[in-house]
Amino acid sequence: MSAANPTQGVLYVATGKRYIHSAIRSARSVRKHNPGLAVHLFADWQAQGFDLAADPAPFTSVGDIVSGHYRSKVDYSVETPFERTLYLDTDTRVLGDITPLFDLLERFDLALAHAPNRLTRLMNWRVPVPVSFPQYNCGVMLYRRSEKVLAFLRTWIEAFHQAGFKSDQITFRELIWLSDLRVATLAPEYNLRQLKYFLVWGGREARPKILHLALFHQNPAWVLRRMLKALVRR
């Protein structure tokens, strides 16, 4: 099923029942705070027993995944129905208005936040990229549907499958390093990966916009208990 092709929207890619349920929860948070924003899902929803043909809610449109795998998001990034896309992993939760993000694409081709995990054993693939150029986290990715960006994403698909890494960020980092794309670095509040920000941000500092914490998404009570314990130790 495909709705009218709006200018901008949120994209999810999910394979398997667990991740489709997770995408539904995340999409509900998008619609709650951004009711006018289109949301598209690519998933093996029919094979998993979901009936989204008549009513795709909370998505505004859905598409099928063929031969899905753990990182199907890499393959389906080029299939976005939007001119301006905000891709979100399914373990995200939106806490506020995220539409100002799309304004970045007036000036930039892509926008992502740095991955907080910097000290991995495997950093490079074919090209020795300087350690001072960190990986980007590809779980929150804003991009334009231009020929230049689509060509980059197609190269990423090929590199990801050729390299054989479980992580998609290693090949992405190298290709960004070699490209001339204009990349904006998102502030951490748009891809909040660590609980420490809740504990250190003051009232005049940033407010979280997009949580990207799987455990919070699945069990917010557990995370709140962890935060309280951390506060007690301070």
C-alpha positions as CSV (number, residue, x, y, z in Angstrom):
1,M,0.0,0.0,0.0
2,S,1.3,3.5,-0.8
3,A,-0.2,6.8,0.1
4,A,0.4,10.1,-1.7
5,N,4.0,11.0,-1.9
6,P,4.5,13.8,0.6
7,T,7.6,16.0,0.8
8,Q,8.9,14.7,4.1
9,G,8.3,11.9,6.5
10,V,9.7,9.3,8.9
11,L,10.8,5.9,7.6
12,Y,10.9,2.6,9.5
13,V,12.3,-0.7,8.2
14,A,11.5,-3.9,10.3
15,T,11.7,-7.6,9.8
16,G,10.2,-10.0,12.2
17,K,7.2,-9.8,14.5
18,R,9.2,-8.3,17.4
19,Y,10.6,-5.5,15.4
20,I,7.3,-4.7,13.7
21,H,5.7,-4.3,17.2
22,S,8.6,-2.1,18.2
23,A,8.1,0.0,15.0
24,I,4.5,0.4,15.9
25,R,5.3,1.7,19.3
26,S,7.9,4.1,18.0
27,A,5.5,5.4,15.2
28,R,2.9,6.1,17.8
29,S,5.3,8.4,19.5
30,V,6.0,10.2,16.2
31,R,2.3,10.7,15.5
32,K,1.6,11.8,19.1
33,H,4.0,14.8,18.9
34,N,4.0,15.3,15.1
35,P,0.4,14.5,13.9
36,G,0.9,16.0,10.5
37,L,4.1,14.1,9.7
38,A,3.8,11.1,7.3
39,V,5.3,7.8,8.5
40,H,6.1,4.9,6.2
41,L,6.9,1.3,7.1
42,F,8.8,-1.3,5.1
43,A,8.3,-4.7,6.7
44,D,7.5,-8.3,6.1
45,W,4.2,-7.5,7.8
46,Q,2.1,-9.9,5.7
47,A,4.4,-12.9,6.4
48,Q,4.3,-12.0,10.1
49,G,0.5,-11.9,10.3
50,F,-0.1,-8.2,10.5
51,D,-3.2,-6.8,8.7
52,L,-2.0,-3.3,7.6
53,A,-3.6,-3.3,4.1
54,A,-7.0,-1.8,5.1
55,D,-5.7,0.3,8.0
56,P,-1.9,0.9,8.2
57,A,-2.2,3.1,11.4
58,P,-0.1,4.3,13.1
59,F,1.8,4.4,9.7
60,T,0.4,6.5,6.9
61,S,1.7,4.0,4.3
62,V,3.4,0.6,4.2
63,G,5.5,-1.4,1.8
64,D,6.7,-5.0,1.6
65,I,10.1,-6.4,2.4
66,V,11.4,-9.2,0.2
67,S,14.3,-11.4,1.5
68,G,14.7,-9.4,4.7
69,H,17.6,-9.6,7.0
70,Y,18.9,-8.1,10.2
71,R,20.1,-4.9,8.5
72,S,17.3,-4.5,5.9
73,K,17.4,-0.8,6.6
74,V,20.5,-0.6,4.5
75,D,18.8,-2.1,1.5
76,Y,15.6,-0.1,1.8
77,S,17.1,3.3,2.6
78,V,17.0,4.1,-1.2
79,E,13.3,3.0,-1.4
80,T,12.0,6.0,0.7
81,P,8.8,7.5,-0.7
82,F,9.9,10.9,0.7
83,E,11.9,13.7,-0.8
84,R,13.2,14.4,2.8
85,T,13.5,11.3,5.0
86,L,14.1,10.8,8.7
87,Y,15.0,7.2,9.1
88,L,14.4,5.9,12.7
89,D,15.4,2.5,14.1
90,T,12.5,0.7,15.8
91,D,14.0,1.1,19.3
92,T,13.4,4.9,19.3
93,R,10.9,7.0,21.0
94,V,10.0,10.6,19.9
95,L,9.4,13.1,22.7
96,G,8.6,16.3,20.9
97,D,8.4,18.2,17.7
98,I,11.0,16.8,15.3
99,T,9.9,18.7,12.1
100,P,12.7,21.4,12.5
101,L,15.2,18.6,11.7
102,F,14.1,18.7,8.0
103,D,15.2,22.3,7.7
104,L,18.8,21.0,7.9
105,L,18.3,19.5,4.4
106,E,18.0,23.0,2.9
107,R,21.8,23.1,3.4
108,F,23.0,19.6,4.0
109,D,22.7,16.2,2.2
110,L,22.7,14.1,5.3
111,A,22.5,14.5,9.1
112,L,23.5,12.0,11.8
113,A,24.8,11.9,15.3
114,H,28.1,10.5,16.3
115,A,28.1,7.0,17.7
116,P,29.0,7.1,21.4
117,N,30.9,3.8,21.2
118,R,34.2,4.9,19.8
119,L,36.7,2.2,21.0
120,T,35.7,-0.8,19.0
121,R,38.3,-3.3,17.9
122,L,37.1,-3.2,14.3
123,M,37.1,0.4,13.0
124,N,38.3,0.2,9.4
125,W,37.4,-1.9,6.4
126,R,39.6,-1.1,3.3
127,V,40.8,2.4,4.0
128,P,42.6,3.6,7.2
129,V,40.3,6.3,8.4
130,P,41.7,8.6,11.1
131,V,40.5,7.7,14.6
132,S,39.5,11.3,15.1
133,F,36.8,10.8,12.5
134,P,34.3,8.8,14.5
135,Q,31.5,6.5,13.4
136,Y,28.0,7.9,12.9
137,N,25.1,6.1,14.4
138,C,22.9,5.1,11.5
139,G,19.8,4.5,13.7
140,V,18.7,8.1,13.3
141,M,19.5,9.3,9.8
142,L,18.2,12.4,8.0
143,Y,18.7,12.6,4.2
144,R,17.6,14.1,0.9
145,R,16.5,12.0,-2.0
146,S,18.9,13.5,-4.5
147,E,20.8,11.6,-7.1
148,K,24.0,12.2,-5.2
149,V,22.6,10.8,-2.0
150,L,20.9,7.9,-3.6
151,A,24.2,7.0,-5.4
152,F,25.9,7.0,-2.0
153,L,23.3,4.8,-0.4
154,R,23.5,2.3,-3.3
155,T,27.3,2.2,-2.8
156,W,26.6,1.6,1.0
157,I,24.3,-1.3,0.2
158,E,27.0,-2.9,-2.0
159,A,29.8,-2.3,0.6
160,F,27.7,-3.6,3.5
161,H,27.0,-6.9,1.8
162,Q,30.5,-7.2,0.4
163,A,32.2,-6.5,3.8
164,G,30.1,-9.0,5.7
165,F,30.1,-7.0,9.0
166,K,27.2,-7.3,11.4
167,S,27.5,-3.5,12.0
168,D,26.5,-1.2,9.2
169,Q,28.4,1.7,10.6
170,I,31.9,0.6,9.7
171,T,31.3,0.7,5.9
172,F,29.2,3.9,6.3
173,R,32.0,5.7,8.1
174,E,34.5,4.8,5.4
175,L,32.2,5.8,2.5
176,I,31.4,9.1,4.2
177,W,35.1,9.8,4.7
178,L,35.7,9.3,1.0
179,S,32.6,11.2,-0.2
180,D,32.0,14.9,-0.8
181,L,28.5,14.9,0.7
182,R,27.6,17.7,3.0
183,V,27.0,16.0,6.4
184,A,25.5,17.8,9.4
185,T,26.3,16.3,12.8
186,L,23.1,16.1,15.0
187,A,23.2,17.1,18.6
188,P,22.8,14.3,21.1
189,E,19.3,15.2,22.0
190,Y,18.2,14.0,18.6
191,N,19.7,10.6,19.1
192,L,20.0,10.1,22.8
193,R,21.9,6.8,23.3
194,Q,23.1,7.1,26.9
195,L,21.3,7.7,30.2
196,K,24.0,10.0,31.5
197,Y,22.5,13.0,29.7
198,F,19.3,12.8,31.9
199,L,21.6,13.1,34.9
200,V,23.8,16.0,33.8
201,W,21.7,18.2,31.6
202,G,20.4,21.3,33.5
203,G,17.2,23.3,33.0
204,R,18.9,25.6,30.5
205,E,20.5,22.8,28.5
206,A,19.1,20.6,25.8
207,R,15.9,18.7,26.0
208,P,15.7,15.1,24.6
209,K,13.8,14.9,21.3
210,I,14.5,11.3,20.2
211,L,15.4,8.5,22.6
212,H,17.3,5.7,21.1
213,L,17.5,3.3,24.0
214,A,16.1,-0.2,23.4
215,L,15.6,-1.0,27.1
216,F,13.7,2.3,27.7
217,H,11.5,1.6,24.7
218,Q,10.7,-1.9,26.0
219,N,10.8,-1.3,29.7
220,P,10.8,2.4,30.8
221,A,10.2,1.5,34.5
222,W,13.5,-0.4,34.5
223,V,15.4,2.6,33.1
224,L,13.8,5.0,35.6
225,R,14.9,2.7,38.4
226,R,18.5,2.8,37.0
227,M,18.4,6.5,36.9
228,L,17.2,6.8,40.5
229,K,20.0,4.5,41.6
230,A,22.5,6.6,39.8
231,L,21.2,9.8,41.4
232,V,21.4,8.2,44.9
233,R,25.1,7.3,44.3
234,R,26.0,11.0,43.3
